[in-house]
Amino acid sequence: MATWDSRHRPDPDRGASSADPIATFRNLCRSSPWKWQSLRFEYWDEPFTEAPSPTAPLVRAWLRRPGALRLESPDGLVLHSTTGINDSRDGLYVSSTRKSWLLPPQLVTPVYDGSGLVKRRPEAAYGEPGFGNGRFSAALDPVELAGNSPVPLEFPGSNALLVEEHRAVDHEGRPALEAVVIPTPAYHPADPAAPLCLAGRNRIRVDVGTGVCVASQSLEPATSEYGQWLRILAVDEYMLDDLFLAESMNLTDVRRHISWDIPA
């Protein structure tokens, strides 16, 4: 996995990160594919100012890249589970399209900045599993907020977002970067029907450790109910295939103690 050495983990408060905080925010939005392999989290498809309402509907999620996803209701009801993670890829490769031969992003090396964030993303087979609408997938890899690489100095207006304000914040006990942004004509969301940002001012919050968009909300009065909230519970946990299959393969989770009942 093409990752930056842990000793060079970005610190928004000092070093190279503080030289250009807006560039740091954009580079963080490009970095998700190289920051984690599995994620356990809770997701609300609505915005909140400080914390989710106890009565707000949510889903609990287990995600293992490249395409394994399990979603449950708060009561433990399985809402969605990946069913083809071990299927043959022959049909895809026989199609002989260039895209079918692209490598997963974890197997290619991006261009990093001085603080270990991704400045330029290489061509790769990007894409996160989705559920409900495209905003779910976009939050997991919010590259639409920054684009694959910095824009030329001669064309600063071609940035996807105009960043008005920025600051370091705490989000559900984890460090995050928050910015107030305005989409420009160059903003092209992965799903035009469910973008992370609407027209006008928006508040965006990106987790420093994972590059995931953990909160977004429109700040315009007419659309203030548009946005999402994500609470990260664990990063890079060991996840069995059994977790993502519709029918159990009866695999043993070796982390759990196995009791042996000896008959008298």
C-alpha positions as CSV (number, residue, x, y, z in Angstrom):
1,M,0.0,0.0,0.0
2,A,1.5,3.3,-1.1
3,T,1.4,5.3,2.1
4,W,3.5,8.0,3.7
5,D,5.7,7.1,6.6
6,S,3.8,7.6,9.9
7,R,6.6,9.9,11.1
8,H,5.5,12.4,8.5
9,R,1.9,12.4,9.4
10,P,0.4,15.9,8.7
11,D,0.1,18.3,11.6
12,P,-2.2,21.3,10.6
13,D,-0.8,23.4,13.4
14,R,2.9,23.5,12.4
15,G,5.4,22.6,9.7
16,A,4.6,22.5,6.0
17,S,0.9,22.2,6.7
18,S,0.7,25.8,8.1
19,A,2.5,27.3,5.1
20,D,-0.6,27.1,3.0
21,P,-3.6,25.9,5.0
22,I,-5.9,26.0,1.9
23,A,-3.6,23.8,0.0
24,T,-3.4,21.5,3.0
25,F,-7.2,21.2,3.0
26,R,-7.4,20.4,-0.7
27,N,-4.6,17.9,-0.4
28,L,-6.4,16.2,2.5
29,C,-9.5,15.9,0.3
30,R,-7.3,13.9,-2.2
31,S,-5.7,11.6,0.3
32,S,-8.4,9.2,1.4
33,P,-7.4,6.1,-0.8
34,W,-4.0,6.0,0.8
35,K,-4.9,6.6,4.4
36,W,-7.0,3.5,5.3
37,Q,-8.1,0.1,4.1
38,S,-11.1,-0.6,6.4
39,L,-13.4,1.7,8.2
40,R,-16.2,1.2,10.8
41,F,-18.5,4.2,11.2
42,E,-22.0,5.6,11.8
43,Y,-23.7,7.7,9.1
44,W,-26.5,10.2,9.2
45,D,-27.9,11.5,5.9
46,E,-28.6,14.9,7.4
47,P,-26.4,17.7,8.9
48,F,-25.9,18.7,12.5
49,T,-24.2,21.7,14.0
50,E,-22.4,20.0,16.9
51,A,-23.6,16.5,17.4
52,P,-26.3,14.2,16.0
53,S,-29.7,14.2,17.5
54,P,-30.4,11.0,19.6
55,T,-33.6,10.5,17.6
56,A,-32.1,11.0,14.1
57,P,-32.0,7.9,11.9
58,L,-28.6,6.5,11.2
59,V,-26.9,3.4,9.7
60,R,-23.9,1.5,11.1
61,A,-21.4,0.6,8.4
62,W,-18.4,-1.7,8.0
63,L,-16.3,-1.0,4.8
64,R,-13.3,-2.8,3.5
65,R,-11.7,-1.6,0.3
66,P,-12.0,-2.0,-2.6
67,G,-15.7,-2.9,-2.6
68,A,-16.9,-4.6,0.6
69,L,-19.7,-2.9,2.5
70,R,-22.1,-3.9,5.2
71,L,-24.8,-1.7,6.6
72,E,-27.0,-2.3,9.7
73,S,-29.8,-0.4,11.4
74,P,-29.3,0.6,15.1
75,D,-31.3,-2.5,16.0
76,G,-28.9,-4.8,14.1
77,L,-31.1,-5.4,11.0
78,V,-28.9,-5.9,7.9
79,L,-29.8,-3.3,5.4
80,H,-27.2,-4.0,2.8
81,S,-24.3,-6.5,2.4
82,T,-21.9,-7.0,-0.5
83,T,-22.5,-10.2,-2.3
84,G,-19.8,-10.5,-5.0
85,I,-16.5,-9.8,-3.4
86,N,-15.0,-13.2,-4.4
87,D,-16.5,-13.4,-7.9
88,S,-14.3,-14.1,-11.0
89,R,-13.2,-10.9,-12.8
90,D,-12.9,-12.7,-16.2
91,G,-15.9,-11.0,-17.7
92,L,-14.5,-7.6,-16.8
93,Y,-11.1,-8.3,-18.3
94,V,-12.4,-9.9,-21.4
95,S,-14.1,-6.6,-22.2
96,S,-10.7,-5.3,-23.2
97,T,-11.3,-1.8,-22.1
98,R,-8.5,0.3,-20.8
99,K,-10.4,1.1,-17.6
100,S,-10.8,-2.6,-16.7
101,W,-7.0,-2.9,-16.3
102,L,-6.5,0.0,-14.0
103,L,-4.9,-0.8,-10.6
104,P,-6.6,0.0,-7.3
105,P,-5.3,3.3,-5.9
106,Q,-3.5,1.5,-3.0
107,L,-1.2,-0.1,-5.6
108,V,0.0,3.1,-7.3
109,T,2.0,5.9,-5.8
110,P,0.7,9.5,-5.8
111,V,2.7,12.7,-5.5
112,Y,2.9,13.7,-1.9
113,D,3.4,17.2,-0.5
114,G,5.9,18.0,2.3
115,S,3.5,16.9,5.1
116,G,2.5,13.5,3.6
117,L,-0.8,14.5,2.0
118,V,-1.6,13.7,-1.7
119,K,-0.9,16.6,-4.0
120,R,-1.5,14.8,-7.3
121,R,-3.5,11.6,-7.7
122,P,-2.4,9.1,-10.4
123,E,-4.8,7.3,-12.7
124,A,-6.3,4.3,-10.9
125,A,-9.5,2.4,-10.4
126,Y,-11.2,4.8,-7.9
127,G,-14.7,4.3,-6.5
128,E,-16.3,3.6,-3.2
129,P,-19.3,1.4,-2.5
130,G,-22.5,3.4,-2.1
131,F,-25.9,3.2,-0.5
132,G,-28.9,5.5,-0.8
133,N,-27.3,8.3,-2.8
134,G,-24.0,9.4,-4.2
135,R,-23.2,11.6,-1.2
136,F,-22.4,8.5,0.8
137,S,-19.6,7.4,-1.6
138,A,-18.4,11.0,-2.1
139,A,-17.9,11.5,1.7
140,L,-15.6,8.5,1.9
141,D,-13.3,9.9,-0.8
142,P,-14.1,13.6,-1.1
143,V,-11.8,14.3,-4.1
144,E,-14.6,16.2,-5.8
145,L,-13.9,19.0,-3.4
146,A,-10.3,19.5,-4.7
147,G,-9.8,17.7,-8.0
148,N,-7.1,15.2,-8.8
149,S,-4.3,17.8,-8.8
150,P,-3.6,21.5,-8.1
151,V,-4.8,23.9,-10.8
152,P,-2.2,26.0,-12.7
153,L,-1.2,29.2,-11.0
154,E,-2.4,31.1,-14.1
155,F,-6.0,29.9,-13.5
156,P,-6.8,30.1,-9.8
157,G,-10.5,30.4,-10.6
158,S,-10.5,26.9,-11.9
159,N,-10.4,25.4,-8.4
160,A,-13.5,23.4,-7.6
161,L,-14.2,25.4,-4.4
162,L,-13.5,28.9,-3.2
163,V,-12.3,28.5,0.4
164,E,-13.4,31.5,2.6
165,E,-12.6,30.3,6.1
166,H,-10.6,27.4,7.6
167,R,-9.7,26.1,11.0
168,A,-8.7,23.0,12.9
169,V,-11.5,21.4,14.9
170,D,-12.4,18.3,16.9
171,H,-15.0,16.0,15.4
172,E,-16.3,13.2,17.6
173,G,-13.0,13.0,19.4
174,R,-10.8,13.1,16.2
175,P,-8.9,16.0,14.7
176,A,-10.4,17.5,11.6
177,L,-10.0,20.5,9.2
178,E,-13.1,22.6,8.7
179,A,-13.7,25.1,5.9
180,V,-16.4,27.4,4.7
181,V,-16.5,27.0,0.9
182,I,-18.4,28.1,-2.2
183,P,-18.5,25.9,-5.3
184,T,-17.3,27.4,-8.5
185,P,-18.3,26.5,-12.1
186,A,-15.4,24.1,-12.0
187,Y,-17.0,22.0,-9.3
188,H,-18.1,18.7,-10.8
189,P,-19.5,16.3,-8.2
190,A,-19.3,12.6,-8.7
191,D,-23.1,12.4,-8.4
192,P,-24.7,15.6,-9.7
193,A,-27.9,14.7,-7.9
194,A,-26.2,14.4,-4.5
195,P,-23.1,16.7,-4.3
196,L,-21.2,17.3,-1.1
197,C,-21.7,21.1,-1.7
198,L,-24.7,23.0,-3.0
199,A,-24.6,26.4,-4.6
200,G,-23.7,29.1,-2.1
201,R,-21.8,28.8,1.2
202,N,-21.2,25.4,2.7
203,R,-19.4,24.1,5.8
204,I,-17.2,21.1,5.1
205,R,-15.3,19.1,7.7
206,V,-12.6,16.5,6.8
207,D,-11.0,14.0,9.2
208,V,-7.2,14.5,9.4
209,G,-6.4,10.8,9.9
210,T,-8.5,9.3,7.1
211,G,-9.3,12.1,4.6
212,V,-13.0,11.3,4.9
213,C,-15.6,14.1,4.8
214,V,-17.1,13.6,8.2
215,A,-19.6,16.5,8.0
216,S,-21.1,18.8,5.4
217,Q,-23.9,21.3,5.5
218,S,-25.3,24.1,3.3
219,L,-25.2,27.4,5.1
220,E,-27.8,29.0,2.8
221,P,-31.2,29.5,4.6
222,A,-33.2,27.8,1.9
223,T,-31.1,24.6,1.9
224,S,-29.8,24.4,5.5
225,E,-31.2,20.9,5.9
226,Y,-28.9,19.5,3.2
227,G,-25.8,17.7,4.3
228,Q,-24.4,14.6,6.2
229,W,-22.7,13.6,9.4
230,L,-20.3,10.7,9.9
231,R,-18.8,9.3,13.1
232,I,-15.7,7.2,12.7
233,L,-15.6,4.3,15.2
234,A,-12.5,2.4,14.1
235,V,-9.9,2.5,11.3
236,D,-8.1,-0.5,9.7
237,E,-9.8,-3.1,11.8
238,Y,-9.4,-6.8,10.7
239,M,-12.6,-7.7,8.8
240,L,-13.5,-11.2,7.7
241,D,-15.1,-11.9,4.3
242,D,-18.0,-13.5,6.3
243,L,-19.0,-10.0,7.4
244,F,-19.9,-8.9,3.9
245,L,-21.6,-12.0,2.5
246,A,-25.3,-12.6,2.3
247,E,-24.8,-16.2,3.4
248,S,-22.3,-17.1,6.0
249,M,-19.2,-19.1,5.0
250,N,-18.8,-20.3,8.6
251,L,-15.3,-18.9,8.9
252,T,-13.7,-18.7,12.3
253,D,-12.7,-15.3,13.6
254,V,-9.3,-16.2,15.1
255,R,-9.5,-13.1,17.4
256,R,-12.2,-14.8,19.5
257,H,-11.6,-17.4,22.2
258,I,-12.9,-20.8,21.2
259,S,-14.3,-22.8,24.1
260,W,-14.0,-26.6,24.2
261,D,-16.8,-28.4,26.0
262,I,-15.4,-31.7,27.3
263,P,-18.1,-34.3,28.1
264,A,-18.0,-35.7,31.6
